[in-house]
């Protein structure tokens, strides 16, 4: 399984219009959001709360 979804990455490259700095900022923003949500996501997974897990994991 690839680390990145290649189709979504290609879409982001189109959105960024070849601006690698902008693409990097998109990635950094995503990672920052993930870092904030990870503890809550882990808790939902450990509680086997599928509804909450799906809700948290679809933040993007």
PDBQT receptor file of N, H, CA, C and O in Angstrom, charges set to zero:
ATOM      1  N   UNK A   1       0.853  -1.184   0.000  1.00  0.00    +0.000 N 
ATOM      2  CA  UNK A   1       0.000   0.000   0.000  1.00  0.00    +0.000 C 
ATOM      3  C   UNK A   1       0.894   1.240   0.000  1.00  0.00    +0.000 C 
ATOM      4  O   UNK A   1       1.741   1.391   0.880  1.00  0.00    +0.000 OA
ATOM      5  N   UNK A   2       0.716   2.112  -0.962  1.00  0.00    +0.000 N 
ATOM      6  H   UNK A   2       0.027   1.990  -1.677  1.00  0.00    +0.000 HD
ATOM      7  CA  UNK A   2       1.558   3.317  -1.019  1.00  0.00    +0.000 C 
ATOM      8  C   UNK A   2       1.245   4.259   0.138  1.00  0.00    +0.000 C 
ATOM      9  O   UNK A   2       0.125   4.297   0.646  1.00  0.00    +0.000 OA
ATOM     10  N   UNK A   3       2.252   5.008   0.537  1.00  0.00    +0.000 N 
ATOM     11  H   UNK A   3       3.163   4.977   0.125  1.00  0.00    +0.000 HD
ATOM     12  CA  UNK A   3       2.097   5.965   1.630  1.00  0.00    +0.000 C 
ATOM     13  C   UNK A   3       1.107   7.062   1.252  1.00  0.00    +0.000 C 
ATOM     14  O   UNK A   3       0.321   7.515   2.083  1.00  0.00    +0.000 OA
ATOM     15  N   UNK A   4       1.154   7.485  -0.016  1.00  0.00    +0.000 N 
ATOM     16  H   UNK A   4       1.793   7.116  -0.692  1.00  0.00    +0.000 HD
ATOM     17  CA  UNK A   4       0.256   8.530  -0.506  1.00  0.00    +0.000 C 
ATOM     18  C   UNK A   4      -0.710   7.947  -1.518  1.00  0.00    +0.000 C 
ATOM     19  O   UNK A   4      -0.369   7.022  -2.256  1.00  0.00    +0.000 OA
ATOM     20  N   UNK A   5      -1.902   8.485  -1.548  1.00  0.00    +0.000 N 
ATOM     21  H   UNK A   5      -2.179   9.236  -0.949  1.00  0.00    +0.000 HD
ATOM     22  CA  UNK A   5      -2.864   8.153  -2.578  1.00  0.00    +0.000 C 
ATOM     23  C   UNK A   5      -2.432   8.926  -3.829  1.00  0.00    +0.000 C 
ATOM     24  O   UNK A   5      -2.581  10.146  -3.896  1.00  0.00    +0.000 OA
ATOM     25  N   UNK A   6      -1.907   8.216  -4.797  1.00  0.00    +0.000 N 
ATOM     26  H   UNK A   6      -1.786   7.225  -4.742  1.00  0.00    +0.000 HD
ATOM     27  CA  UNK A   6      -1.334   8.865  -5.994  1.00  0.00    +0.000 C 
ATOM     28  C   UNK A   6      -2.359   9.704  -6.746  1.00  0.00    +0.000 C 
ATOM     29  O   UNK A   6      -2.026  10.767  -7.271  1.00  0.00    +0.000 OA
ATOM     30  N   UNK A   7      -3.596   9.238  -6.801  1.00  0.00    +0.000 N 
ATOM     31  H   UNK A   7      -3.867   8.375  -6.375  1.00  0.00    +0.000 HD
ATOM     32  CA  UNK A   7      -4.643  10.001  -7.490  1.00  0.00    +0.000 C 
ATOM     33  C   UNK A   7      -4.889  11.333  -6.789  1.00  0.00    +0.000 C 
ATOM     34  O   UNK A   7      -4.974  12.375  -7.438  1.00  0.00    +0.000 OA
ATOM     35  N   UNK A   8      -5.000  11.296  -5.473  1.00  0.00    +0.000 N 
ATOM     36  H   UNK A   8      -4.930  10.449  -4.945  1.00  0.00    +0.000 HD
ATOM     37  CA  UNK A   8      -5.220  12.534  -4.707  1.00  0.00    +0.000 C 
ATOM     38  C   UNK A   8      -4.014  13.460  -4.800  1.00  0.00    +0.000 C 
ATOM     39  O   UNK A   8      -4.169  14.679  -4.876  1.00  0.00    +0.000 OA
ATOM     40  N   UNK A   9      -2.830  12.891  -4.795  1.00  0.00    +0.000 N 
ATOM     41  H   UNK A   9      -2.704  11.901  -4.733  1.00  0.00    +0.000 HD
ATOM     42  CA  UNK A   9      -1.621  13.699  -4.925  1.00  0.00    +0.000 C 
ATOM     43  C   UNK A   9      -1.584  14.389  -6.287  1.00  0.00    +0.000 C 
ATOM     44  O   UNK A   9      -1.184  15.550  -6.383  1.00  0.00    +0.000 OA
ATOM     45  N   UNK A  10      -1.993  13.694  -7.324  1.00  0.00    +0.000 N 
ATOM     46  H   UNK A  10      -2.318  12.752  -7.246  1.00  0.00    +0.000 HD
ATOM     47  CA  UNK A  10      -2.056  14.294  -8.666  1.00  0.00    +0.000 C 
ATOM     48  C   UNK A  10      -3.070  15.439  -8.692  1.00  0.00    +0.000 C 
ATOM     49  O   UNK A  10      -2.830  16.473  -9.316  1.00  0.00    +0.000 OA
ATOM     50  N   UNK A  11      -4.205  15.249  -8.011  1.00  0.00    +0.000 N 
ATOM     51  H   UNK A  11      -4.400  14.409  -7.505  1.00  0.00    +0.000 HD
ATOM     52  CA  UNK A  11      -5.212  16.310  -7.927  1.00  0.00    +0.000 C 
ATOM     53  C   UNK A  11      -4.648  17.536  -7.209  1.00  0.00    +0.000 C 
ATOM     54  O   UNK A  11      -4.871  18.671  -7.631  1.00  0.00    +0.000 OA
ATOM     55  N   UNK A  12      -3.916  17.295  -6.120  1.00  0.00    +0.000 N 
ATOM     56  H   UNK A  12      -3.736  16.373  -5.777  1.00  0.00    +0.000 HD
ATOM     57  CA  UNK A  12      -3.316  18.413  -5.388  1.00  0.00    +0.000 C 
ATOM     58  C   UNK A  12      -2.285  19.140  -6.244  1.00  0.00    +0.000 C 
ATOM     59  O   UNK A  12      -2.176  20.365  -6.184  1.00  0.00    +0.000 OA
ATOM     60  N   UNK A  13      -1.536  18.395  -7.033  1.00  0.00    +0.000 N 
ATOM     61  H   UNK A  13      -1.624  17.400  -7.082  1.00  0.00    +0.000 HD
ATOM     62  CA  UNK A  13      -0.556  19.029  -7.922  1.00  0.00    +0.000 C 
ATOM     63  C   UNK A  13      -1.261  19.932  -8.935  1.00  0.00    +0.000 C 
ATOM     64  O   UNK A  13      -0.769  21.016  -9.252  1.00  0.00    +0.000 OA
ATOM     65  N   UNK A  14      -2.408  19.486  -9.441  1.00  0.00    +0.000 N 
ATOM     66  H   UNK A  14      -2.807  18.606  -9.184  1.00  0.00    +0.000 HD
ATOM     67  CA  UNK A  14      -3.190  20.322 -10.364  1.00  0.00    +0.000 C 
ATOM     68  C   UNK A  14      -3.683  21.583  -9.671  1.00  0.00    +0.000 C 
ATOM     69  O   UNK A  14      -3.606  22.681 -10.223  1.00  0.00    +0.000 OA
ATOM     70  N   UNK A  15      -4.187  21.413  -8.463  1.00  0.00    +0.000 N 
ATOM     71  H   UNK A  15      -4.250  20.521  -8.015  1.00  0.00    +0.000 HD
ATOM     72  CA  UNK A  15      -4.673  22.567  -7.697  1.00  0.00    +0.000 C 
ATOM     73  C   UNK A  15      -3.541  23.558  -7.445  1.00  0.00    +0.000 C 
ATOM     74  O   UNK A  15      -3.730  24.770  -7.552  1.00  0.00    +0.000 OA
ATOM     75  N   UNK A  16      -2.369  23.036  -7.109  1.00  0.00    +0.000 N 
ATOM     76  H   UNK A  16      -2.215  22.052  -7.022  1.00  0.00    +0.000 HD
ATOM     77  CA  UNK A  16      -1.215  23.897  -6.813  1.00  0.00    +0.000 C 
ATOM     78  C   UNK A  16      -0.662  24.560  -8.067  1.00  0.00    +0.000 C 
ATOM     79  O   UNK A  16       0.105  25.518  -7.969  1.00  0.00    +0.000 OA
ATOM     80  N   UNK A  17      -1.036  24.067  -9.243  1.00  0.00    +0.000 N 
ATOM     81  H   UNK A  17      -1.659  23.289  -9.323  1.00  0.00    +0.000 HD
ATOM     82  CA  UNK A  17      -0.605  24.688 -10.492  1.00  0.00    +0.000 C 
ATOM     83  C   UNK A  17       0.899  24.708 -10.680  1.00  0.00    +0.000 C 
ATOM     84  O   UNK A  17       1.450  25.660 -11.233  1.00  0.00    +0.000 OA
ATOM     85  N   UNK A  18       1.564  23.650 -10.218  1.00  0.00    +0.000 N 
ATOM     86  H   UNK A  18       1.116  22.877  -9.770  1.00  0.00    +0.000 HD
ATOM     87  CA  UNK A  18       3.011  23.573 -10.383  1.00  0.00    +0.000 C 
ATOM     88  C   UNK A  18       3.800  24.338  -9.325  1.00  0.00    +0.000 C 
ATOM     89  O   UNK A  18       5.029  24.376  -9.377  1.00  0.00    +0.000 OA
ATOM     90  N   UNK A  19       3.110  24.940  -8.377  1.00  0.00    +0.000 N 
ATOM     91  H   UNK A  19       2.112  24.909  -8.335  1.00  0.00    +0.000 HD
ATOM     92  CA  UNK A  19       3.769  25.702  -7.315  1.00  0.00    +0.000 C 
ATOM     93  C   UNK A  19       4.139  24.737  -6.189  1.00  0.00    +0.000 C 
ATOM     94  O   UNK A  19       3.305  24.400  -5.349  1.00  0.00    +0.000 OA
ATOM     95  N   UNK A  20       5.392  24.301  -6.184  1.00  0.00    +0.000 N 
ATOM     96  H   UNK A  20       6.069  24.575  -6.866  1.00  0.00    +0.000 HD
ATOM     97  CA  UNK A  20       5.839  23.317  -5.196  1.00  0.00    +0.000 C 
ATOM     98  C   UNK A  20       5.796  23.846  -3.770  1.00  0.00    +0.000 C 
ATOM     99  O   UNK A  20       5.586  23.078  -2.831  1.00  0.00    +0.000 OA
ATOM    100  N   UNK A  21       5.993  25.149  -3.596  1.00  0.00    +0.000 N 
ATOM    101  H   UNK A  21       6.165  25.773  -4.359  1.00  0.00    +0.000 HD
ATOM    102  CA  UNK A  21       5.933  25.742  -2.254  1.00  0.00    +0.000 C 
ATOM    103  C   UNK A  21       4.505  25.645  -1.726  1.00  0.00    +0.000 C 
ATOM    104  O   UNK A  21       4.285  25.297  -0.565  1.00  0.00    +0.000 OA
ATOM    105  N   UNK A  22       3.536  25.955  -2.591  1.00  0.00    +0.000 N 
ATOM    106  H   UNK A  22       3.714  26.237  -3.533  1.00  0.00    +0.000 HD
ATOM    107  CA  UNK A  22       2.128  25.849  -2.201  1.00  0.00    +0.000 C 
ATOM    108  C   UNK A  22       1.761  24.398  -1.894  1.00  0.00    +0.000 C 
ATOM    109  O   UNK A  22       1.061  24.127  -0.918  1.00  0.00    +0.000 OA
ATOM    110  N   UNK A  23       2.225  23.475  -2.715  1.00  0.00    +0.000 N 
ATOM    111  H   UNK A  23       2.793  23.695  -3.508  1.00  0.00    +0.000 HD
ATOM    112  CA  UNK A  23       1.967  22.058  -2.488  1.00  0.00    +0.000 C 
ATOM    113  C   UNK A  23       2.554  21.610  -1.149  1.00  0.00    +0.000 C 
ATOM    114  O   UNK A  23       1.929  20.837  -0.422  1.00  0.00    +0.000 OA
ATOM    115  N   UNK A  24       3.730  22.086  -0.831  1.00  0.00    +0.000 N 
ATOM    116  H   UNK A  24       4.238  22.713  -1.422  1.00  0.00    +0.000 HD
ATOM    117  CA  UNK A  24       4.353  21.756   0.453  1.00  0.00    +0.000 C 
ATOM    118  C   UNK A  24       3.517  22.304   1.605  1.00  0.00    +0.000 C 
ATOM    119  O   UNK A  24       3.358  21.628   2.622  1.00  0.00    +0.000 OA
ATOM    120  N   UNK A  25       2.983  23.512   1.467  1.00  0.00    +0.000 N 
ATOM    121  H   UNK A  25       3.113  24.062   0.642  1.00  0.00    +0.000 HD
ATOM    122  CA  UNK A  25       2.152  24.097   2.526  1.00  0.00    +0.000 C 
ATOM    123  C   UNK A  25       0.870  23.292   2.718  1.00  0.00    +0.000 C 
ATOM    124  O   UNK A  25       0.400  23.125   3.844  1.00  0.00    +0.000 OA
ATOM    125  N   UNK A  26       0.305  22.796   1.619  1.00  0.00    +0.000 N 
ATOM    126  H   UNK A  26       0.687  22.932   0.704  1.00  0.00    +0.000 HD
ATOM    127  CA  UNK A  26      -0.875  21.943   1.718  1.00  0.00    +0.000 C 
ATOM    128  C   UNK A  26      -0.525  20.696   2.543  1.00  0.00    +0.000 C 
ATOM    129  O   UNK A  26      -1.274  20.310   3.441  1.00  0.00    +0.000 OA
ATOM    130  N   UNK A  27       0.597  20.084   2.235  1.00  0.00    +0.000 N 
ATOM    131  H   UNK A  27       1.205  20.398   1.506  1.00  0.00    +0.000 HD
ATOM    132  CA  UNK A  27       1.044  18.901   2.966  1.00  0.00    +0.000 C 
ATOM    133  C   UNK A  27       1.296  19.187   4.431  1.00  0.00    +0.000 C 
ATOM    134  O   UNK A  27       0.908  18.398   5.292  1.00  0.00    +0.000 OA
ATOM    135  N   UNK A  28       1.930  20.289   4.720  1.00  0.00    +0.000 N 
ATOM    136  H   UNK A  28       2.245  20.930   4.020  1.00  0.00    +0.000 HD
ATOM    137  CA  UNK A  28       2.218  20.657   6.110  1.00  0.00    +0.000 C 
ATOM    138  C   UNK A  28       0.931  20.904   6.894  1.00  0.00    +0.000 C 
ATOM    139  O   UNK A  28       0.829  20.535   8.064  1.00  0.00    +0.000 OA
ATOM    140  N   UNK A  29      -0.037  21.523   6.250  1.00  0.00    +0.000 N 
ATOM    141  H   UNK A  29       0.046  21.823   5.300  1.00  0.00    +0.000 HD
ATOM    142  CA  UNK A  29      -1.324  21.776   6.896  1.00  0.00    +0.000 C 
ATOM    143  C   UNK A  29      -2.030  20.463   7.210  1.00  0.00    +0.000 C 
ATOM    144  O   UNK A  29      -2.587  20.289   8.294  1.00  0.00    +0.000 OA
ATOM    145  N   UNK A  30      -2.002  19.543   6.252  1.00  0.00    +0.000 N 
ATOM    146  H   UNK A  30      -1.549  19.684   5.371  1.00  0.00    +0.000 HD
ATOM    147  CA  UNK A  30      -2.628  18.238   6.457  1.00  0.00    +0.000 C 
ATOM    148  C   UNK A  30      -1.981  17.507   7.632  1.00  0.00    +0.000 C 
ATOM    149  O   UNK A  30      -2.675  16.946   8.481  1.00  0.00    +0.000 OA
ATOM    150  N   UNK A  31      -0.662  17.518   7.674  1.00  0.00    +0.000 N 
ATOM    151  H   UNK A  31      -0.098  17.974   6.985  1.00  0.00    +0.000 HD
ATOM    152  CA  UNK A  31       0.059  16.829   8.748  1.00  0.00    +0.000 C 
ATOM    153  C   UNK A  31      -0.256  17.459  10.101  1.00  0.00    +0.000 C 
ATOM    154  O   UNK A  31      -0.443  16.747  11.088  1.00  0.00    +0.000 OA
ATOM    155  N   UNK A  32      -0.317  18.788  10.154  1.00  0.00    +0.000 N 
ATOM    156  H   UNK A  32      -0.165  19.366   9.352  1.00  0.00    +0.000 HD
ATOM    157  CA  UNK A  32      -0.643  19.470  11.410  1.00  0.00    +0.000 C 
ATOM    158  C   UNK A  32      -2.049  19.103  11.876  1.00  0.00    +0.000 C 
ATOM    159  O   UNK A  32      -2.273  18.884  13.067  1.00  0.00    +0.000 OA
ATOM    160  N   UNK A  33      -2.998  19.035  10.940  1.00  0.00    +0.000 N 
ATOM    161  H   UNK A  33      -2.816  19.213   9.973  1.00  0.00    +0.000 HD
ATOM    162  CA  UNK A  33      -4.359  18.645  11.301  1.00  0.00    +0.000 C 
ATOM    163  C   UNK A  33      -4.384  17.202  11.810  1.00  0.00    +0.000 C 
ATOM    164  O   UNK A  33      -5.060  16.894  12.791  1.00  0.00    +0.000 OA
ATOM    165  N   UNK A  34      -3.650  16.334  11.141  1.00  0.00    +0.000 N 
ATOM    166  H   UNK A  34      -3.101  16.584  10.343  1.00  0.00    +0.000 HD
ATOM    167  CA  UNK A  34      -3.598  14.936  11.553  1.00  0.00    +0.000 C 
ATOM    168  C   UNK A  34      -3.005  14.810  12.952  1.00  0.00    +0.000 C 
ATOM    169  O   UNK A  34      -3.520  14.066  13.786  1.00  0.00    +0.000 OA
ATOM    170  N   UNK A  35      -1.922  15.538  13.204  1.00  0.00    +0.000 N 
ATOM    171  H   UNK A  35      -1.503  16.142  12.527  1.00  0.00    +0.000 HD
ATOM    172  CA  UNK A  35      -1.279  15.473  14.521  1.00  0.00    +0.000 C 
ATOM    173  C   UNK A  35      -2.241  15.879  15.631  1.00  0.00    +0.000 C 
ATOM    174  O   UNK A  35      -2.211  15.305  16.719  1.00  0.00    +0.000 OA
ATOM    175  N   UNK A  36      -3.095  16.867  15.361  1.00  0.00    +0.000 N 
ATOM    176  H   UNK A  36      -3.119  17.333  14.477  1.00  0.00    +0.000 HD
ATOM    177  CA  UNK A  36      -4.057  17.305  16.370  1.00  0.00    +0.000 C 
ATOM    178  C   UNK A  36      -5.172  16.273  16.571  1.00  0.00    +0.000 C 
ATOM    179  O   UNK A  36      -5.674  16.113  17.684  1.00  0.00    +0.000 OA
ATOM    180  N   UNK A  37      -5.554  15.583  15.515  1.00  0.00    +0.000 N 
ATOM    181  H   UNK A  37      -5.146  15.713  14.611  1.00  0.00    +0.000 HD
ATOM    182  CA  UNK A  37      -6.669  14.643  15.582  1.00  0.00    +0.000 C 
ATOM    183  C   UNK A  37      -6.266  13.221  15.987  1.00  0.00    +0.000 C 
ATOM    184  O   UNK A  37      -7.116  12.436  16.409  1.00  0.00    +0.000 OA
ATOM    185  N   UNK A  38      -4.992  12.886  15.865  1.00  0.00    +0.000 N 
ATOM    186  H   UNK A  38      -4.301  13.523  15.522  1.00  0.00    +0.000 HD
ATOM    187  CA  UNK A  38      -4.560  11.512  16.094  1.00  0.00    +0.000 C 
ATOM    188  C   UNK A  38      -4.934  10.962  17.466  1.00  0.00    +0.000 C 
ATOM    189  O   UNK A  38      -5.440   9.841  17.532  1.00  0.00    +0.000 OA
ATOM    190  N   UNK A  39      -4.716  11.681  18.562  1.00  0.00    +0.000 N 
ATOM    191  H   UNK A  39      -4.305  12.591  18.508  1.00  0.00    +0.000 HD
ATOM    192  CA  UNK A  39      -5.083  11.103  19.870  1.00  0.00    +0.000 C 
ATOM    193  C   UNK A  39      -6.572  10.744  19.957  1.00  0.00    +0.000 C 
ATOM    194  O   UNK A  39      -6.931   9.702  20.505  1.00  0.00    +0.000 OA
ATOM    195  N   UNK A  40      -7.420  11.600  19.422  1.00  0.00    +0.000 N 
ATOM    196  H   UNK A  40      -7.128  12.446  18.978  1.00  0.00    +0.000 HD
ATOM    197  CA  UNK A  40      -8.859  11.338  19.430  1.00  0.00    +0.000 C 
ATOM    198  C   UNK A  40      -9.195  10.130  18.541  1.00  0.00    +0.000 C 
ATOM    199  O   UNK A  40     -10.042   9.311  18.895  1.00  0.00    +0.000 OA
ATOM    200  N   UNK A  41      -8.533  10.030  17.400  1.00  0.00    +0.000 N 
ATOM    201  H   UNK A  41      -7.844  10.696  17.112  1.00  0.00    +0.000 HD
ATOM    202  CA  UNK A  41      -8.744   8.909  16.489  1.00  0.00    +0.000 C 
ATOM    203  C   UNK A  41      -8.303   7.599  17.142  1.00  0.00    +0.000 C 
ATOM    204  O   UNK A  41      -9.004   6.590  17.061  1.00  0.00    +0.000 OA
ATOM    205  N   UNK A  42      -7.154   7.623  17.778  1.00  0.00    +0.000 N 
ATOM    206  H   UNK A  42      -6.585   8.443  17.844  1.00  0.00    +0.000 HD
ATOM    207  CA  UNK A  42      -6.641   6.427  18.450  1.00  0.00    +0.000 C 
ATOM    208  C   UNK A  42      -7.605   5.960  19.534  1.00  0.00    +0.000 C 
ATOM    209  O   UNK A  42      -7.856   4.764  19.681  1.00  0.00    +0.000 OA
ATOM    210  N   UNK A  43      -8.135   6.900  20.280  1.00  0.00    +0.000 N 
ATOM    211  H   UNK A  43      -7.931   7.872  20.161  1.00  0.00    +0.000 HD
ATOM    212  CA  UNK A  43      -9.079   6.572  21.344  1.00  0.00    +0.000 C 
ATOM    213  C   UNK A  43     -10.347   5.919  20.766  1.00  0.00    +0.000 C 
ATOM    214  O   UNK A  43     -10.845   4.938  21.319  1.00  0.00    +0.000 OA
ATOM    215  N   UNK A  44     -10.859   6.453  19.674  1.00  0.00    +0.000 N 
ATOM    216  H   UNK A  44     -10.455   7.249  19.224  1.00  0.00    +0.000 HD
ATOM    217  CA  UNK A  44     -12.063   5.898  19.046  1.00  0.00    +0.000 C 
ATOM    218  C   UNK A  44     -11.799   4.490  18.512  1.00  0.00    +0.000 C 
ATOM    219  O   UNK A  44     -12.645   3.604  18.639  1.00  0.00    +0.000 OA
ATOM    220  N   UNK A  45     -10.625   4.288  17.917  1.00  0.00    +0.000 N 
ATOM    221  H   UNK A  45      -9.938   5.007  17.814  1.00  0.00    +0.000 HD
ATOM    222  CA  UNK A  45     -10.277   2.959  17.401  1.00  0.00    +0.000 C 
ATOM    223  C   UNK A  45     -10.170   1.964  18.551  1.00  0.00    +0.000 C 
ATOM    224  O   UNK A  45     -10.705   0.858  18.476  1.00  0.00    +0.000 OA
ATOM    225  N   UNK A  46      -9.480   2.359  19.609  1.00  0.00    +0.000 N 
ATOM    226  H   UNK A  46      -9.046   3.257  19.670  1.00  0.00    +0.000 HD
ATOM    227  CA  UNK A  46      -9.322   1.470  20.761  1.00  0.00    +0.000 C 
ATOM    228  C   UNK A  46     -10.661   1.136  21.410  1.00  0.00    +0.000 C 
ATOM    229  O   UNK A  46     -10.832   0.045  21.953  1.00  0.00    +0.000 OA
ATOM    230  N   UNK A  47     -11.613   2.072  21.359  1.00  0.00    +0.000 N 
ATOM    231  H   UNK A  47     -11.474   2.959  20.918  1.00  0.00    +0.000 HD
ATOM    232  CA  UNK A  47     -12.946   1.845  21.919  1.00  0.00    +0.000 C 
ATOM    233  C   UNK A  47     -13.844   1.078  20.944  1.00  0.00    +0.000 C 
ATOM    234  O   UNK A  47     -14.992   0.759  21.254  1.00  0.00    +0.000 OA
ATOM    235  N   UNK A  48     -13.295   0.788  19.757  1.00  0.00    +0.000 N 
ATOM    236  H   UNK A  48     -12.363   1.047  19.505  1.00  0.00    +0.000 HD
ATOM    237  CA  UNK A  48     -14.045   0.091  18.698  1.00  0.00    +0.000 C 
ATOM    238  C   UNK A  48     -15.330   0.836  18.343  1.00  0.00    +0.000 C 
ATOM    239  O   UNK A  48     -16.373   0.236  18.083  1.00  0.00    +0.000 OA
ATOM    240  N   UNK A  49     -15.216   2.168  18.341  1.00  0.00    +0.000 N 
ATOM    241  H   UNK A  49     -14.368   2.655  18.552  1.00  0.00    +0.000 HD
ATOM    242  CA  UNK A  49     -16.337   3.036  18.001  1.00  0.00    +0.000 C 
ATOM    243  C   UNK A  49     -16.215   3.399  16.515  1.00  0.00    +0.000 C 
ATOM    244  O   UNK A  49     -15.592   4.396  16.150  1.00  0.00    +0.000 OA
ATOM    245  N   UNK A  50     -16.822   2.567  15.677  1.00  0.00    +0.000 N 
ATOM    246  H   UNK A  50     -17.328   1.757  15.973  1.00  0.00    +0.000 HD
ATOM    247  CA  UNK A  50     -16.681   2.747  14.230  1.00  0.00    +0.000 C 
ATOM    248  C   UNK A  50     -17.231   4.080  13.753  1.00  0.00    +0.000 C 
ATOM    249  O   UNK A  50     -16.635   4.723  12.889  1.00  0.00    +0.000 OA
ATOM    250  N   UNK A  51     -18.353   4.500  14.300  1.00  0.00    +0.000 N 
ATOM    251  H   UNK A  51     -18.838   3.978  15.002  1.00  0.00    +0.000 HD
ATOM    252  CA  UNK A  51     -18.965   5.765  13.872  1.00  0.00    +0.000 C 
ATOM    253  C   UNK A  51     -18.038   6.952  14.174  1.00  0.00    +0.000 C 
ATOM    254  O   UNK A  51     -17.819   7.812  13.321  1.00  0.00    +0.000 OA
ATOM    255  N   UNK A  52     -17.507   6.984  15.381  1.00  0.00    +0.000 N 
ATOM    256  H   UNK A  52     -17.685   6.285  16.074  1.00  0.00    +0.000 HD
ATOM    257  CA  UNK A  52     -16.610   8.081  15.760  1.00  0.00    +0.000 C 
ATOM    258  C   UNK A  52     -15.301   8.005  14.975  1.00  0.00    +0.000 C 
ATOM    259  O   UNK A  52     -14.759   9.035  14.573  1.00  0.00    +0.000 OA
ATOM    260  N   UNK A  53     -14.792   6.795  14.756  1.00  0.00    +0.000 N 
ATOM    261  H   UNK A  53     -15.232   5.958  15.083  1.00  0.00    +0.000 HD
ATOM    262  CA  UNK A  53     -13.567   6.620  13.986  1.00  0.00    +0.000 C 
ATOM    263  C   UNK A  53     -13.745   7.171  12.581  1.00  0.00    +0.000 C 
ATOM    264  O   UNK A  53     -12.878   7.879  12.069  1.00  0.00    +0.000 OA
ATOM    265  N   UNK A  54     -14.871   6.842  11.960  1.00  0.00    +0.000 N 
ATOM    266  H   UNK A  54     -15.575   6.267  12.375  1.00  0.00    +0.000 HD
ATOM    267  CA  UNK A  54     -15.127   7.348  10.601  1.00  0.00    +0.000 C 
ATOM    268  C   UNK A  54     -15.260   8.866  10.602  1.00  0.00    +0.000 C 
ATOM    269  O   UNK A  54     -14.724   9.538   9.721  1.00  0.00    +0.000 OA
ATOM    270  N   UNK A  55     -15.960   9.397  11.571  1.00  0.00    +0.000 N 
ATOM    271  H   UNK A  55     -16.395   8.851  12.287  1.00  0.00    +0.000 HD
ATOM    272  CA  UNK A  55     -16.148  10.848  11.655  1.00  0.00    +0.000 C 
ATOM    273  C   UNK A  55     -14.817  11.577  11.791  1.00  0.00    +0.000 C 
ATOM    274  O   UNK A  55     -14.570  12.561  11.095  1.00  0.00    +0.000 OA
ATOM    275  N   UNK A  56     -13.970  11.098  12.679  1.00  0.00    +0.000 N 
ATOM    276  H   UNK A  56     -14.171  10.298  13.245  1.00  0.00    +0.000 HD
ATOM    277  CA  UNK A  56     -12.679  11.735  12.910  1.00  0.00    +0.000 C 
ATOM    278  C   UNK A  56     -11.756  11.569  11.701  1.00  0.00    +0.000 C 
ATOM    279  O   UNK A  56     -11.048  12.501  11.319  1.00  0.00    +0.000 OA
ATOM    280  N   UNK A  57     -11.769  10.390  11.110  1.00  0.00    +0.000 N 
ATOM    281  H   UNK A  57     -12.344   9.633  11.420  1.00  0.00    +0.000 HD
ATOM    282  CA  UNK A  57     -10.830  10.119  10.025  1.00  0.00    +0.000 C 
ATOM    283  C   UNK A  57     -11.222  10.813   8.726  1.00  0.00    +0.000 C 
ATOM    284  O   UNK A  57     -10.415  10.860   7.798  1.00  0.00    +0.000 OA
ATOM    285  N   UNK A  58     -12.421  11.348   8.630  1.00  0.00    +0.000 N 
ATOM    286  H   UNK A  58     -13.077  11.310   9.384  1.00  0.00    +0.000 HD
ATOM    287  CA  UNK A  58     -12.831  12.039   7.409  1.00  0.00    +0.000 C 
ATOM    288  C   UNK A  58     -12.733  13.539   7.561  1.00  0.00    +0.000 C 
ATOM    289  O   UNK A  58     -13.497  14.271   6.932  1.00  0.00    +0.000 OA
ATOM    290  N   UNK A  59     -11.812  14.018   8.382  1.00  0.00    +0.000 N 
ATOM    291  H   UNK A  59     -11.192  13.424   8.894  1.00  0.00    +0.000 HD
ATOM    292  CA  UNK A  59     -11.681  15.460   8.617  1.00  0.00    +0.000 C 
ATOM    293  C   UNK A  59     -11.147  16.217   7.423  1.00  0.00    +0.000 C 
ATOM    294  O   UNK A  59     -11.242  17.443   7.385  1.00  0.00    +0.000 OA
ATOM    295  N   UNK A  60     -10.589  15.522   6.448  1.00  0.00    +0.000 N 
ATOM    296  H   UNK A  60     -10.512  14.526   6.479  1.00  0.00    +0.000 HD
ATOM    297  CA  UNK A  60     -10.019  16.229   5.302  1.00  0.00    +0.000 C 
ATOM    298  C   UNK A  60     -10.980  16.308   4.161  1.00  0.00    +0.000 C 
ATOM    299  O   UNK A  60     -10.653  16.873   3.117  1.00  0.00    +0.000 OA
TER     300      UNK A  60
